[in-house]
């Protein structure tokens, strides 16, 4: 693998074959799973199995993912500048595919340091393993997100890629959200249960990442010269330089934080608001399952209304349903219905945010020829690195927000199967974190999306010069 510049850009086909769509979607089995499981179980694992205080547990989850903000743009810049027979993206995807699964298991293989050691060693173990797993995940995810901008010139085909991706993401989230708690129970709970869950989820991560890396088509990137400056500042300069990308990016940050807060709060919501600890799996199934059914319907709505309108509609639907579900009244019927409607909206949020992202990234990809032959114009990987870094940072901030809310409200941590009565203000805080706060964040995101405008179509490739026979 080497760094350099192919002399010319490759021409992506307008209409993608089904095998390309399937190959790309396979990677989302891993991204959906890894994006869900740590946000769902890691904070709960720390506070309710390892007896780590809520504030310390929040730091153990937050700090490693926050460092992705520095790491992911670097990976994106590397993939922009990589020349190899596998293309610029796939070598890094392969590196992530091979390192992520074992590091994921390590997150839950926490030694028993003994009661005299206190909670600090366990928290440091989890935080370090989470940091390394996040770095490995970035090696796969950043170039993976860059691919649709280079696989096709057609914005409709990019939506087709994202539709398939969201369906597979839903499967990954179901594996992570619904199966992970069940696997913990099947392993006897406690440390052994979480270790079993980690091993099974790691196998799913390996299948998704390797299947995608081995079968997705090779793409090309155009870069002239070496970039200057640190990756993160360069990524922000590029982001601020595109009004449509900046509007989409800032709105998506708010939505990512909303989803992260809701995911981290759901186990507490099921146990302390609904008084049904095992019901967390049902809520996740109700939240994610609709994506398997309604994603094609969102594509039909796009044909009539456009991507931005559909994204706004999905946002308001999510906000309204989250508020309805939050109090936990008429349990479990009304909360289940509320989470089901949130799931319908979530499918639209994912399809259109990522489809609009790849439309914006195409302007910084090899599909658009450089206006200055001496400039470094390929920025799809760099901006994808900023996007994914910020998304994963928000999914770290989310559990941190929930941990802070719990700490302020006087939540009492516990160990193993111990049942601790929580003060009433802590129960109210859990309900607010599950529905009301996410609803406010999603509603605020619509103000940013209103500033988004569709990018121009890429210029058509110049016609080939006539042959001697054609002239004759």
N, C-alpha and C positions, 0 to 999 in steps of 0.2 A: 504494500500500500504506500502510495507516495502522494505528495501535494504538488499540484500544478494546474495547468489550464488546458483543457481541450481546445483546439483551435476554433471550433464552431459549435453552435448549440445544436442539440438534437431536436427533431420535430416530433412532438407528441401527437399521437392519433387523436382525432376529435371524438370518435366513438370507441369506447373500450370494450374488448371482448370479456365475456363472463368470467373467464379464468383469471383475468387481471383483477376484476372486482372481488372475486372470492379470495384471491391471494392477499389483497390489501386488507380485506375485512378480517382475515384470520388473526392479524396482529392485535385487533381490538379485544380478543379474548383475554389477552394479557393486560392491556391497558385498562380495561374495565375491572378486572380482578384486582390488580395492584392499586388502582385508584380508589378502590372501595374498602378493601380489607383493613389496611392500617387505620384509615379514618373511622372505621366502624368499631374495631376491637382493640386497638393498641392502647388507647387511653383507659378503656375499661379493664384491660388486662393488667395495666400498671396499678390502678387504684383498687380493684376488687380481687386481684389474685396475688399481686406482689406487695400489696399494702403500702404503695408509694403515695404520699400525700398529693392532693389534687394539683396544687401549684407546681410541685416538682415534676409530677407526671406531665402536666401541660408543657413545661419547658423541655422535657425529654422528647416529646413529640414535635414540638414547634421548631426547635433550633436546627435539627438535621434537615428538615425540609426547607427551611428558610435559606440554607446554604445552596440549595438548588438554583436560587436566583443568580448566583455567581457562576455555577457550573454549567447549566444548560445552554446559555448563550455561547460559551466556549465550545461546547460540543457542536452547536449549530454552525459556528464559524469553521470548525474543522471539516465538517461534512460539506460545506460550501466549497472548500479548497482542495478536496480529496480527488485524486484521479487514480482509478484502478479499473481492472477488468470487470469488477462488480459494480462499477458506478460510484458516485460520491456518497451515497446514503447507506448502502447495504453492508459495507465493512464495519461500520459503527453499530448497526443493528445486530450484526452477528456477535460483536463483542458483548453487547448488552444481553443477548440471548443466552450466552454461556455463563455469565457471572451472576445474573439476577437470581435464579432459583436457589442456589446454595446460600446466598446471602439472606434471602427471605427466610429460610429455615432458621438461620442463626438468630434472627430477631426474637424468636420464641424459645430458643434453646438456652434459657437463662439458668446458670448454675444456682444452686442453693448456697448462698453465702452465709447462712446462719442468722439467727436473730440478733446476735451481738453486732453484726456489721451494719445493721440499720438498712434503710431503703436506698441509700446512695449508690452502692455497687450495682444493684439491679437496674436502677434508672440509667446509670452510665452504660451498662452493657446494651440495653435496649436502644439507647440513643446512638451509640456507635454503630451497631448493626444496621439501624435504620438509615443512618447517614450513608453507609457503604451501599446498601441496597438501593437507596435513592439515586446515587451516582450511577450505578449499573443500569437502573431503569432509564435514566436520562440518555445513556448511550443508545438505547433502542428507540425511545419515544420521540426524541427531537427529530432525527432524520425521518422517522415514520410519519410524523405530522407534515413534514415538508413534501412528501411524495405526491399527493394529489395535484399540487400546483404544477408539477412537471410531467404527470402521466397523461394529461389531456388538456386541450385548448378550449374545451366546451364547458361553460359554467354549469349547464344542466347535467353533464356527466360527472362533474365534481359533486353535485348534489346526489347523484346516483351512488357514487362512492361513499358519501357520508351516510346515506340511507342504509346501505349494507353494513357500514361500520357501526352505526347505532344499534342495529339489530343484534350484532355480535357483542357489542358493549353490554347490551342488556343481559345477554347470556352470561358474560363475565361478572357482571354485578350480581346476578342471581346466584352464581357460584360463590361469590365473596360474601354477599349480604345474607342470603338465605341459608346456604350450605355451611358457611364458616361457623356460626353458632351451633348448628347441629353437629358438626364434626367435633367441636369442643366437648359437647355433651357425650358424644359417642366414645370419646377418648377418656371418659371418666371425669371431665372437668379439671380445673386446676392446671398446674404446669404440664402434666402429661396430655391433657386434652388440647391445650393450645399448641403443643409440639406436634401432635398428630395433624391438627388443622394446618399448621405451617407447612408440613411435608406434602400434604395433598394439594394445597394451593400452589406450592412451588412447582409441582408436576404440571399443573394447568398453565402456569406462566411459561414453562419450557415448551409445551406443545404450541401455544399461540405464537410466541416470538420466533421459534425456529421454523414453523410452517410458513409464516409470512416471509421471513428472510430468504428462505430457500426457493420460493416460487414467485415473488413479486418481480416485475420486469426491471431491468437496469435502466437508469435515467442518466442524463448528463447535466452538468452545470457549467456556466461560463463565468470565470473569474480572471481578471487581468491584474497581476501584481499582488503583493502581500498586503493584507490589511494592517492598519496601524491603530494603536490604542487598545485599551482593555475592552473585552467583549461586551460587558454589560453597558458601559457608557455608549459604545457604538450602537448597540441594539436599541437603546432608548433614543439616540439621535435619529436612527432610521425610522423608529416607530412614530416619533413626533413629526417627522417629515412627511408622513402620509395621514391626511386628515381622516380618511375613511378607516384606515387601520387603527388609528388612535381611538376613534370613537368606539369601534368594535371591541378593541382590547380593554379599554377602561370599563365598558359595560359588562364584559365577560368576567372581569375580576370581581365585580360585585356579585354576579350570579354564582361564581365558583365559591366565594366565601359563604353565600347563603346555603348552597348545597352541602358544604363542608360542616357548617354548624348543625344543620339538620341531621346529617349522617352521624355525627359524633353524639348528638343528644338522644337519638332513637333508643339505644339500649337502656338509658336511664328513664326515658319516657315510658317504655314498655314495663319496666320494673316498678317505678315509683308513682307514675301517674295512672296507668291502666291497672297496675298491680298484677301484671301478667308477664313475667320475665321472659318466658319462651315465646311470647307473641312478637318479638322483634323480627323473627324470620318471616312471619305472616305479613307484617308491615312492609318489609323489604320486597317481598313478592308482589304485594299490591302496588308498590311504588315503581318497580322496574318492569314487571310483567307486561303492562300495556304497550311498552315500546315494541314488543314482538308483533303486536297487532296493528297499532295505529301509525307507525312510521310511514308506510306507503300512503296513508291518507294525508299526512302532512305534505308529501310530495305532490299530491293532487291539488292541495290548497296553494302550494307554491306556483303551480302553473296558472292559477287564476289571480292570485293576489301578489305574488312576488315574495322574495326571501325575507326582506325586512319586515313587511306586514305580518308575516307568519311568526317571526321571532317575537315581535311585540305582543301578538295575541297569545302566544304560548306563555310569555312572561306574566301577563295579567291573570291568565287562568291559573298558573302555579301559585301566585300570591294569594288569590282568593281561596283556593282549596287549602293552602297551608294554614290560613287563619281559621278556617272552619274546623280543621282537625286538631288544632293545638289544645283546646281545653280538655279533650278526652271525654266529653259528655256522651251519653248513650253508648258507652263502650260495650263491645268493640266495634259495633256496626258503623257509627259515624266516623270514627278515626280511620277505619279501613276504607270507607268510601272516599274520604278526603285524601288519603294517600294514593288511592287508585287514580283520582283526577289529577293529582300532582304528577303521577307517572305519565299520564297522557300528555301533560304539558312538558314534562322533562324530555320526552322524545323529540318534541319540536325544538326545544332549547338546544339540544345537542346537534340535530341535523343542520339547523340554519346557522348557528354560531360558527360551526366548523366549515360549513360550505362557504359562508361569507369570508371566513378566514382564508381559505385556500384561493378564493377569487382575489383577495388582496395580496396574498403571497405570490400569485402568478406574475404580478407586476415587478416582483424582485427576483424572478426566476429566468431560466434560459428561454422561456417562451417569448420574452420581450428582448429584442436585440439592444445592445448598449448604444446609447446616444453618443457617448464618448468612448472611442476604442481603447483609451488608456485608463478608463475608470473601472472600479470594482463594482459591478452591477448586480451580481448574484447575491441576494440577501435572504432568500427564502429560508435557508437553514438558520441564519442568525435570528430572524424574527420569529421563526417557529421555536427557537430556543428560549427567547424572551417569553413567548406565550405559554409554553409548557412549564417553564420555571415559575412564572407567576401563578399559573393554575395550581401547581403542586405546593407553592408557598401558601396559597389561600387554603388548601386542604390541610396544611399544617396550622395555619392561623385559626381555622375553624375549631378544632379540638382545644386549642389554647383559649379561645373565647369561651367555649363551654366550661373548661376547667376554671377560668377566672370567674365566670358567673356562679358556678357551684361553690367556689371558695368564698366568694362574697356572701352568698346565701347561707353559708354555714353547713354545707354538705359534709357528711361524716363518711370517710373512707372505711373499707373493711377488707378482710382477707378471706379467701376461699368461699365457703358456703355460708359464712356468718351473715346473719340478717340484722341490719341496723336500722332503727326507726329514724327517719329523716324529719327535720323541722318543716313546718308547713311552708315557710318562705322558700325552702329549697325545692319543694315540689312545684310551687308556682314558677320558680325560675326555670326549671326543666321544661315546663309547658311553653314558656315564652321562647326559650332557645330552640325548641323543636319546630314551632310554627310562626310565631309573630315576628321574631327577628329575621328569619329567612324571607318572609313575605315583604318586609320593609326593604330589604336589600335588593330583592328582585324588582320591586316596583321602582326603586331608584335607578336601576340599570336601564330602564326604558328611556330615560332622559338622554343617556349617552347614545343608545341605538338610534334615536331620532336624528342624530347628526350623521349617520352613515349614508353614503351614496354608492351606487353600483360602480365598479371600476370599468374602464373602457375595454372593449374587446382587444385581444392582441392583434398586432398587424399580421396580415396574411403573408405567408412566405413568398418571396419573389419568384415569378415563373422561370422555369429552366430555359436557357437559350435554345433556339431552334437548332436542330441538327442539319447537317449538309443535305441529307435526303429530304427533310421537310422543306428546306429552302428551294430545292429543285422542284 
